Amino acid sequence: MTPSDSLIEYPCDFPIKIFGKSQPGFAQAVMAIVLRHDPSLQPDSIEMKSSSKARYISLTCTVRATSRAQLDALYQDLCGHPMVVMVL
């Protein structure tokens, strides 16, 4: 796939949803990873929700995506973290 085949036009705002078990440090760990890939991330572009029984938490971070490589690296770092269960 070439860059011209991408369905995404860069740069753009791109939401990423990260799920993990509700535990101390989860949000901070996720934010540290996301900020490495998008240092311009603003606090108002983050939404946090707990599951109905509060066993899991999800963070939706709307990052400023500048390339496919940036998004791939971000997904890889998030998926590789032991506190992260799933990334969409």
C-alpha positions as CSV (number, residue, x, y, z in Angstrom):
1,M,0.0,0.0,0.0
2,T,1.4,3.4,-0.9
3,P,0.7,6.6,1.0
4,S,-1.8,7.6,-1.8
5,D,-3.8,4.4,-1.1
6,S,-4.5,5.5,2.5
7,L,-8.1,6.1,3.5
8,I,-6.9,8.8,6.0
9,E,-5.7,12.2,4.9
10,Y,-2.8,13.4,7.1
11,P,-2.6,15.4,9.2
12,C,-5.9,14.8,11.0
13,D,-7.5,14.3,14.4
14,F,-7.7,10.6,15.0
15,P,-9.5,9.0,18.0
16,I,-7.9,6.0,19.7
17,K,-9.7,4.0,22.3
18,I,-7.5,2.1,24.9
19,F,-9.0,-0.4,27.3
20,G,-7.5,-1.8,30.5
21,K,-8.3,-3.2,33.9
22,S,-9.2,-0.5,36.4
23,Q,-6.0,-0.1,38.4
24,P,-3.8,2.6,39.8
25,G,-1.5,4.1,37.2
26,F,-3.3,2.9,34.1
27,A,-4.3,6.4,32.8
28,Q,-0.9,7.8,33.6
29,A,0.9,4.9,31.7
30,V,-1.4,5.4,28.7
31,M,-0.9,9.1,28.7
32,A,2.9,8.8,28.8
33,I,2.8,6.6,25.7
34,V,0.4,8.8,23.8
35,L,2.3,11.9,24.6
36,R,5.5,10.4,23.2
37,H,3.8,10.1,19.9
38,D,1.8,13.3,20.0
39,P,3.3,15.9,22.4
40,S,0.6,18.4,21.4
41,L,-2.2,16.3,23.0
42,Q,-4.5,18.5,25.0
43,P,-6.3,17.4,28.2
44,D,-9.7,18.2,26.6
45,S,-9.0,15.7,23.9
46,I,-9.1,12.8,26.4
47,E,-12.3,11.0,27.6
48,M,-12.3,8.4,30.4
49,K,-15.1,6.0,31.1
50,S,-15.5,3.1,33.5
51,S,-17.3,-0.1,32.8
52,S,-20.7,-0.8,34.5
53,K,-19.0,-2.7,37.3
54,A,-15.9,-0.5,37.3
55,R,-13.6,-3.4,36.6
56,Y,-12.3,-1.9,33.3
57,I,-11.6,1.6,32.1
58,S,-11.4,3.1,28.7
59,L,-9.5,6.1,27.5
60,T,-10.4,7.8,24.2
61,C,-7.5,10.0,23.1
62,T,-7.9,12.1,20.0
63,V,-4.4,12.5,18.7
64,R,-3.1,14.7,15.9
65,A,-2.1,12.0,13.4
66,T,0.7,13.1,11.0
67,S,1.5,9.8,9.3
68,R,0.6,6.1,9.1
69,A,4.0,5.4,10.6
70,Q,3.2,7.5,13.6
71,L,-0.2,5.7,14.2
72,D,1.4,2.3,13.7
73,A,4.1,3.1,16.3
74,L,1.5,4.4,18.7
75,Y,-0.6,1.3,18.4
76,Q,2.4,-1.0,18.8
77,D,3.6,0.8,21.9
78,L,0.1,0.8,23.4
79,C,-0.6,-2.9,22.6
80,G,2.8,-3.8,24.1
81,H,2.1,-2.3,27.5
82,P,1.1,-4.9,30.1
83,M,-1.7,-2.8,31.5
84,V,-3.4,-2.4,28.2
85,V,-6.0,-5.1,27.3
86,M,-7.1,-3.8,23.9
87,V,-6.7,-0.8,21.5
88,L,-9.2,0.3,18.9
